[in-house]
Amino acid sequence: MTRDIINTNRAPAAIGTYSQAVRIGGTVYLSGQIPLVPATMQLHDGDMRAQIAQVFDNLQAVAEAAGGTLADVVKLNIFLTDLAHFPLVNEVMAAYFREPYPARAAIGVAALPKGAAVEADGVMVLAD
């Protein structure tokens, strides 16, 4: 099976030894996105709601570069340095996802890259 590396300048450039996404067949593995603004590669300086939205904007850009949309995401992982922000994740996520929602995990972590407070990654399945 062919492995396609997905890359777009509409999402932050990889800041390590990874790809923004990898497609194998109809499955796309979306790397974790933190609230980096693609144009500046700096963390979004807005409130937590705006930071979560930036994460989903970044995931959406990579999903589109791979030929899909967030509606094609079947599994989503959310990482938070403070689980008290989980209700905000649900609130913001409702603006990006419609039913049927993807399977999801929310994980509390001690730290994230660049001092971010939120990160999300996912798995997307595209029609053949």
SVG drawing of the C-alpha trace seen along z (x, -y; Angstrom):
<svg xmlns="http://www.w3.org/2000/svg" viewBox="-26 -37 39 39">
<polyline fill="none" stroke="black" stroke-width="0.4" points="0.0,0.0 1.2,-3.5 2.0,-5.9 1.2,-9.5 2.6,-12.3 0.2,-15.2 1.5,-18.7 -0.2,-22.1 0.9,-25.7 -2.6,-26.3 -1.6,-24.5 1.5,-24.8 4.7,-23.3 5.9,-20.2 8.2,-21.2 9.8,-17.9 10.4,-14.5 6.9,-13.9 4.4,-14.7 1.2,-16.7 -0.6,-13.6 0.0,-10.3 -2.5,-8.6 -2.5,-4.8 -5.3,-3.7 -8.4,-5.4 -7.1,-6.0 -5.5,-9.3 -3.6,-9.7 -3.7,-13.3 -0.8,-14.4 -1.4,-16.3 -2.2,-20.0 -1.6,-22.6 -3.0,-26.2 -0.1,-27.5 -1.1,-30.1 0.3,-28.9 1.4,-32.3 3.5,-33.1 4.2,-29.7 3.4,-31.3 0.7,-30.0 -2.6,-31.8 -2.8,-34.5 -6.5,-34.4 -8.6,-32.8 -9.0,-29.1 -12.0,-29.0 -9.9,-30.7 -7.0,-28.3 -9.3,-25.3 -10.8,-26.7 -7.3,-27.2 -6.5,-23.5 -9.7,-22.5 -8.8,-25.0 -5.4,-23.4 -6.9,-19.9 -9.4,-21.0 -6.7,-22.4 -4.8,-19.2 -7.9,-17.1 -8.8,-19.2 -5.2,-18.9 -5.7,-15.1 -8.9,-15.3 -11.4,-15.1 -13.1,-17.2 -13.6,-17.0 -16.8,-15.0 -14.5,-12.2 -12.8,-12.0 -13.7,-8.7 -11.4,-9.0 -10.3,-12.1 -8.0,-12.4 -8.0,-15.6 -5.1,-16.4 -5.6,-19.1 -3.2,-20.3 -6.3,-21.3 -9.4,-19.0 -11.5,-21.9 -11.4,-23.1 -13.3,-20.0 -16.7,-21.7 -15.1,-24.3 -13.8,-21.5 -17.4,-20.2 -18.7,-23.7 -16.2,-24.6 -16.2,-21.1 -20.0,-21.5 -19.1,-24.3 -16.8,-21.9 -18.4,-18.5 -21.9,-17.2 -23.6,-13.9 -22.5,-11.2 -19.6,-12.4 -16.3,-10.7 -15.1,-8.4 -13.1,-10.5 -10.8,-10.4 -10.0,-13.3 -6.7,-12.9 -5.3,-15.1 -1.6,-15.6 1.2,-17.4 2.5,-19.4 2.3,-19.8 4.8,-21.1 5.6,-24.9 3.6,-25.2 0.3,-24.7 -2.8,-24.0 -4.6,-21.9 -3.7,-19.4 -5.8,-17.2 -5.0,-14.4 -7.2,-12.1 -7.9,-9.4 -9.9,-10.1 -11.4,-7.6 -12.0,-8.7 -14.4,-7.0 -12.7,-4.9"/>
</svg>
